[in-house]
Amino acid sequence: MARYENDELTDMVFIYAECGRNERQAATLYAARFPERRHPHHSIFRQLEHRMRRYGSLHVPNQRYNVRRRNDEAINAVRMAVLDNPHTSTRVIATELRMDHTTVHRIIKKNLMMHPYKCHTTQLLHRGDFFRREAFCDWIAEQVSRAH
């Protein structure tokens, strides 16, 4: 959906203040005063106040604030740990490097352009399995033939 224009957002802020910060009343009043415009959900009014207080703007900035730039040392350390043992987990790497495992996971995905996953062996065939499987298939075929 398209973003609201600055004049629309400014009108929303003024109406929200006029209604004593009552979201639902502000949404109703905005719809009555501006019938030709899109009618926002009542929660947008509180969100606008939050944006103004946090960012000083009516729009959320494109730049993410709390994302730290990962230094080359951390990226190289994770790269070496993955290359040394590709079967290890992000938690083991994180413990060895004294990092958070989500940071390790993000470095692997975003900086190293890899997809961390762990292979799990769920089944192993033994010598006698062929005969048991063959007997099972015969039993299933017999059950099906009895049903018809």
LINZI-V246000 format. One record per residue. N is the residue number from 1. PSI is psi in radians with two decimals (none if undefined). OMEGA is omega in radians with two decimals (none if undefined). NEAR is the number of other C-alpha atoms within 10 Angstrom. Layout:
# LINZI-V246000
N,PSI,OMEGA,NEAR ; N,PSI,OMEGA,NEAR
This chain:
# LINZI-V246000
1,2.53,-3.12,3 ; 2,2.62,3.12,4 ; 3,2.72,3.05,8 ; 4,2.56,3.08,14 ; 5,2.81,-3.11,10 ; 6,-0.70,-3.13,12 ; 7,-0.61,3.08,9 ; 8,-0.80,-3.14,14 ; 9,-0.68,3.12,17 ; 10,-0.74,3.09,14 ; 11,-0.67,3.11,14 ; 12,-0.74,-3.13,21 ; 13,-0.78,-3.14,21 ; 14,-0.72,3.13,14 ; 15,-0.68,3.11,22 ; 16,-0.74,3.10,25 ; 17,-0.70,3.14,15 ; 18,-0.58,-3.12,13 ; 19,0.22,3.09,15 ; 20,0.63,3.13,10 ; 21,0.54,3.05,16 ; 22,1.93,-3.02,15 ; 23,-0.87,-3.06,20 ; 24,-0.70,3.11,15 ; 25,-0.68,3.11,16 ; 26,-0.71,3.12,26 ; 27,-0.72,3.13,21 ; 28,-0.78,-3.14,15 ; 29,-0.70,3.12,17 ; 30,-0.76,3.13,22 ; 31,-0.62,3.14,15 ; 32,-0.69,-3.10,11 ; 33,-0.54,-3.07,11 ; 34,1.25,-3.08,12 ; 35,-0.38,-3.10,10 ; 36,-0.22,-3.11,8 ; 37,2.94,3.00,11 ; 38,2.51,3.13,11 ; 39,1.98,-3.07,13 ; 40,2.75,3.02,15 ; 41,2.64,-3.06,12 ; 42,-0.47,-3.09,17 ; 43,-0.34,-3.12,12 ; 44,-0.50,-3.10,17 ; 45,-0.75,3.10,24 ; 46,-0.65,3.12,14 ; 47,-0.66,3.11,14 ; 48,-0.74,3.09,20 ; 49,-0.75,3.13,19 ; 50,-0.76,3.12,15 ; 51,-0.77,-3.12,16 ; 52,-0.75,-3.13,14 ; 53,-0.69,-3.05,11 ; 54,-0.80,-3.03,10 ; 55,-0.25,-3.08,12 ; 56,0.43,-3.08,12 ; 57,2.74,3.08,14 ; 58,-0.35,-3.14,19 ; 59,2.56,3.06,15 ; 60,2.26,3.14,15 ; 61,2.62,3.13,11 ; 62,-0.52,-3.11,6 ; 63,2.30,3.09,7 ; 64,2.30,-3.00,8 ; 65,-0.72,-2.98,7 ; 66,0.26,3.12,6 ; 67,2.02,3.12,7 ; 68,2.54,3.01,7 ; 69,2.27,-3.14,6 ; 70,2.31,-3.11,12 ; 71,2.76,-3.08,8 ; 72,-0.54,3.13,10 ; 73,-0.78,-3.14,9 ; 74,-0.74,-3.14,15 ; 75,-0.78,3.14,16 ; 76,-0.64,3.11,14 ; 77,-0.74,3.11,15 ; 78,-0.73,3.12,25 ; 79,-0.81,-3.13,18 ; 80,-0.68,3.14,12 ; 81,-0.69,3.14,18 ; 82,-0.72,3.14,18 ; 83,-0.61,3.12,11 ; 84,-0.73,-3.12,10 ; 85,1.58,-3.11,10 ; 86,-0.18,-3.11,13 ; 87,0.03,-3.12,12 ; 88,2.89,-3.12,16 ; 89,2.85,3.10,16 ; 90,-0.53,3.13,24 ; 91,-0.70,3.12,17 ; 92,-0.77,3.11,14 ; 93,-0.76,-3.12,20 ; 94,-0.71,3.13,18 ; 95,-0.76,-3.13,12 ; 96,-0.65,-3.08,12 ; 97,0.01,-3.11,15 ; 98,0.90,3.12,10 ; 99,2.96,3.04,16 ; 100,2.47,-3.07,13 ; 101,-0.49,3.09,17 ; 102,-0.57,3.07,12 ; 103,-0.76,3.10,16 ; 104,-0.77,3.14,26 ; 105,-0.77,-3.14,21 ; 106,-0.69,3.11,17 ; 107,-0.77,-3.13,19 ; 108,-0.74,-3.11,19 ; 109,-0.89,-2.96,13 ; 110,-0.64,-3.09,11 ; 111,-0.68,-3.11,16 ; 112,-0.14,3.13,13 ; 113,0.74,3.08,10 ; 114,2.93,-3.14,14 ; 115,1.77,-3.10,11 ; 116,2.22,3.03,16 ; 117,2.89,-3.12,12 ; 118,2.24,3.10,11 ; 119,2.37,3.10,7 ; 120,2.20,3.06,6 ; 121,2.08,-3.09,6 ; 122,-0.28,-3.10,5 ; 123,2.47,3.12,6 ; 124,2.25,-3.13,6 ; 125,2.44,3.10,7 ; 126,3.08,-3.08,7 ; 127,-0.79,-3.07,7 ; 128,-0.10,-3.07,8 ; 129,-0.62,-3.10,11 ; 130,-0.81,-3.10,11 ; 131,-0.68,3.08,10 ; 132,-0.69,3.12,11 ; 133,-0.72,3.12,11 ; 134,-0.71,3.10,11 ; 135,-0.70,3.12,12 ; 136,-0.76,3.13,12 ; 137,-0.71,3.09,12 ; 138,-0.74,3.14,12 ; 139,-0.77,3.13,12 ; 140,-0.77,-3.14,12 ; 141,-0.68,3.12,12 ; 142,-0.73,3.12,11 ; 143,-0.72,-3.13,11 ; 144,-0.74,-3.12,10 ; 145,-0.57,3.08,9 ; 146,-0.63,-3.10,8 ; 147,-0.47,-3.10,7 ; 148,none,none,5
